[in-house]
Amino acid sequence: MTNKRADRGTSVSTVLGRRLGGELLRLREEAGLRQPHAAEALSASVAKVAKMERGWVPMRDPDIRALCQLYGRDDPATVDRLLGLARADRDRRKAKGWWNQYPELPDMVEYVALEDIATRVRTWQLSCLPGLFQTPGYARALAVGSGSWEDPDEIEPFVESRMARQARLTGERPLHVWAVLHEAALRQLVGGRQVMRGQLERLLDSARLPNVRLQVVPYSAGAHPGMTSSFTVVSFADPGSMDVVYMDTASSTLWLESESDAAHHTGIFDRIARLGLAQRDSSDLIETIRKEM
């Protein structure tokens, strides 16, 4: 678990790199081997193996195959999953996207870079609407209301970045989004009634996209497993094979990078979704609230 993208010299620790390194570390320990054994199999130094297991360097496919064979886990399913994770990590490291224009938003850069290569996100939101669906007015009001910006000039780049992210919803490879929102997020007057009316209209437009599934958990659902926090599960291949969990808290940005954490939060998400209204009923509730505004 970490709270930011980290740099060390020319190496970069990435979320996907740490996920891959953690998987290989687990396989090595289960095999009862130490880092020098891995280094010998790769004709590399122990220091390099340590960097690989900590996600500081990209990994080559031959190295992954060699380590899987050494650890006795060279079955096609395991090898293919790790190779896919390595390819996604290399793509992430090579990416030179629009988000690099916003160095003043370091916590955002890692998430958006991953969102750019992701295939699917599942997001549960308690009190605010997902950034992929926000209007400029709503995003600006959120930034002002948070009180966390020391320099007001940074708010507009934040708003611009939110709008740029929404390009992933359309185009040749649109991101598949399953968003489950609590009714409270729809009724919170962020920016006032006029801003919220426009925001709810944008939300309804987004819900009509073929790659978007939108559900609302109404107040009447009662107690549910998502009452403590919002979170997003980011997927890079088939659901479950390469997932990481993103959580934005009041004090830090958290990434939960282990397979068990991803499976745990996916289970929570599924249970919350079962309490949500059907998509048509969710849209009807959003429209009702919009008219009340």
Buried (B, 14 or more C-beta within 10 A) or exposed (E): EBEBBBEEEEBBBBBBBBBBBBBBBBBBEEBEBEBEBBBEBBEBEBEBBBBBBBBBBBBEEEBBBBBBEBBEBEEEEBBEBBBBBBBBBBBBBEBEEEBEEBEBBEEBBBBBBBBBBBBBBBBBBBEBBBBBBBBBBBBBBBBEEEEEEEEEEBBEBBBBBBEBBBEBBEEEEBBBBBBBBBBBBBEBEBBEEEBBBBBBBBBBEBBEBEBBBBBBBBEEBEEBEBEEEBBBBBBBBEBEBBBBBBBBEEEEBBBBBBBEBBBEBBEBBEEBBEBBBEBEEBBEBBBEBBEEB
